[in-house]
Amino acid sequence: MDNTYYNMLIISGPSGAGKSTLMQVLQEAIPNFYFSISTTTRTPRAHELHGREYFFTTKEAFQEGINNGAFLEYEEVHGNFYGTSIAPITQAIMEQKFILFDVDVKGHNSIKAYYPFAKSIFITPKNLQILEERLCSRNTDSKEVIQKRLFNAKEELKYANTFDYLLINDNIINSKEAILHIARSLMFANHEVKIQALLAQYTLP
């Protein structure tokens, strides 16, 4: 990437950590907001709509996108592909939107490599027992899938130190306040592009 300035936040963490609830807070409170919708080959759940939660596609179409270099990052998770398309992110940067990603830890590393000014948060419950309780209460996955998610959660924790922030989501009110503070702080981060624009305003006629 060039020296273009952007407000960009990457969120990651185990399935069941409460990421969706916290992202909803940002969507409601942050102006000029853009959520990066992932493309997936997973079958839609009952409440999910194409273009809202995900862009749903076939494995054949996804593979074609890989071959054409259309994805910023992609990964196979639980037997399905998930990926982030480059084109809408580029457009969102041009429109100076606040860009939010929800990706796994490998996706986080790929995005940070491509967009070095992005900030990131790893979100997780305080222990595995709470995570298992949350996954079971959703009633969306089989016991086998839940066990696989718990195993993956332990693997994901190994990468938590690569994130800028760590948010232990054990109190939803405190977590909502924390993530909002982090997101708003991005808007005031200093950057050469901001300084140059400010200097232009101080130029006498």
Secondary structure, 3 states (H helix, E strand, C coil): CCCCCCEEEEEECCCCCCHHHHHHHHHHHCCCEEECCCEECCCCCCCCCECCCEEECCHHHHHHHHHCCCEEEEEEECCEEEEEEHHHHHHHHHCCCEEEEECCHHHHHHHHHHCCCCEEEEEECCCHHHHHHHHHHHCCCCHHHHHHHHHHHHHHHCCHHHCCEEEECCCHHHHHHHHHHHHHHHCCCCCHHHHHHHHHHCCCC
